[in-house]
């Protein structure tokens, strides 16, 4: 096992990874920006180094500074968390060149699976259904022809996309030109690659994803599904497992197919297969995330399997010590993302407690929300024997959670879990738009 | 820095798996074959690990690189950089050979001397250069080391020396053999002044250097697997016509027989030396 790991991230995920390392007896190295001097992850790590200015491009995205810090501190591995450098093949390759382990897939896999158009071609050969669509379209003209072939409405998506950027819904031919130019421009500025592809717009649909763990010895397991249909502008707000829209039979079938697919494509590490689930119960493969997800905690609460620890073990070449049959998926778990609505300084924090209540946060006394980073303050996750118990527990916990001094979305989350359609499990991707 | 200090849990490190990155590289990157495990290691990886293979084999290290890894940043001040040997015996081809070696190694002589700080402990330091006629001791090497010890006595400084040598330089004949006596006398005067001399024997330390200042240190350390001896193994075998025991002339055998005090891997040398100097600091004792 590695004796020292550098965590190339901030916020609640850096704290989450440091905790896992501490449990494993691994020393931790934190890096931080000038804006994060007083952050929790800085205080928790065994060693902490400031690597630059408050803008992410001056610090958390500075590949060379992070690698130099790891080498000087004597770390053997780097955990990128999610966001920042977690899906950056160039960084993973630089780590490898410097004799450091990048905790995640190898750069070649990252490149293969990071390009959505290529990934779909790969997945098409594994038995999973892929949304009808195109490879990268090179011009507006080509896009128009392809859209007519697939049939409107269609989605325009960035080949290198993620996080909901570079995506446009096109309902008719008239909208295509504007949408094409906007999405291409957005993709170019966000990912440095303006190429787009088209796919059939599945409507109404739910966003259901499967959590995968695979080691380098060819073992792969699926740790169940997550329903992430509650989104606003393609940003997830609330996630639950198991999805109330998937029957036990359906789940068993899709898990078998997904595990099979992951083994066939030879993926190693923690990953997520994202699907759109239509009204007829068909799973349409969308994309694969080759990193830890924000919402990984609901899976952990349901299965009792620590995903971060397993990411580290897999990176150290330790084989999975459980099989698909050993994965317990009993009960239910829900996560509410607690976001800051604007900047502020924490005056008082009260965290709910009790059996199966977890609040993963980076907040401590005096924490300041700066405009430089993601507004995620923490994740409230609860689990229970069934969905009803979990919902009750979530309401109690949300009411008890106090983050004084920073405007948050706690009340909005309460309204969601009180919504009849949500409590009945009857919701899809349009839910937030319809409220 | 952080506002507060959390208590540190004392969890033992989980067992199993790799403790560092498996050897991987970019296409076309040059490699070096490890004589111990016979694996090819990408150069960037080897350099990042101070020229130590993952199997523990210590590759030979150039004097300047060693100084950089062992001393505190910017603390090394070189002494006698321009002192070099002539050709006192007019040995045929010596002048040309030494000219080529100077260009190839980038050094004027087979030892680099100076003052430095190791872990904030001031000392005099000499490091021999394996790339310069395998660190052979000519009159300039002996003179530089002698002068360094005399400087150390004058300024009451401990001496740390990294030795790597094939022995006395045959092209300088008796003059290079005389360096054994001269350096030994300087070491003795340094010792009589109550000052600490620590030698680190690296691969290979043989011949006249072993028979003089390398083995005269108060504390003798060695790098793992280093060849340490007087006459070469092949010469002994040919002369005695007997098979040599396993591990003959290795640092481990030398330590087993009491001729070295400890074997210190490269990764721990700086800390080890700093602690030794600190413990023997006469100012601290007074």
Contacts between the chains, C-beta under 8 A, distances in Angstrom:
chain1	res1	chain2	res2	distance
A	1	B	13	5.6
A	1	B	14	4.7
A	1	B	15	6.5
A	1	B	16	6.4
A	1	B	17	5.2
A	1	B	19	6.5
A	2	B	18	7.8
A	2	B	19	6.2
A	2	B	20	7.2
A	3	B	13	5.9
A	3	B	19	6.6
A	22	B	9	5.3
A	22	B	11	6.5
A	23	B	9	7.8
A	23	B	11	6.2
A	24	B	11	7.0
A	24	B	13	7.1
A	24	B	14	4.6
A	25	B	11	4.1
A	25	B	12	4.9
A	25	B	13	3.8
A	25	B	14	5.9
A	26	B	13	6.5
A	26	B	14	7.5
A	37	B	1	7.3
A	37	B	2	7.9
A	38	B	2	6.9
A	38	B	3	5.5
A	42	B	1	7.5
A	42	B	2	4.9
A	43	B	2	3.4
A	43	B	3	6.5
A	43	B	4	5.8
A	43	B	5	7.4
A	43	B	6	6.3
A	44	B	6	6.0
A	46	B	8	7.2
A	48	B	1	7.1
A	48	B	2	6.7
A	71	B	48	6.5
A	76	B	19	6.5
A	76	B	20	4.5
A	76	B	21	6.7
A	77	B	21	7.5
A	93	B	26	7.1
A	95	B	21	7.9
A	96	B	21	6.8
A	96	B	24	4.9
A	96	B	25	7.6
A	96	B	26	7.9
A	97	B	25	7.1
A	97	B	26	6.0
A	97	B	29	7.9
A	97	B	44	5.7
A	98	B	44	7.0
A	98	B	45	8.0
A	98	B	48	5.7
A	99	B	20	6.9
A	99	B	21	5.0
A	99	B	44	7.5
A	99	B	45	4.6
A	99	B	48	4.8
A	99	B	49	6.5
A	100	B	21	5.8
A	101	B	18	7.7
A	101	B	20	7.3
A	101	B	21	4.5
A	313	B	14	7.7
A	313	B	16	7.8
A	313	B	17	6.4
A	316	B	16	7.4
A	316	B	17	3.2
A	316	B	18	5.1
A	316	B	19	7.7
A	317	B	17	4.8
A	317	B	18	4.7
A	317	B	22	7.4
A	318	B	16	5.1
A	318	B	17	4.1
A	366	B	3	7.4
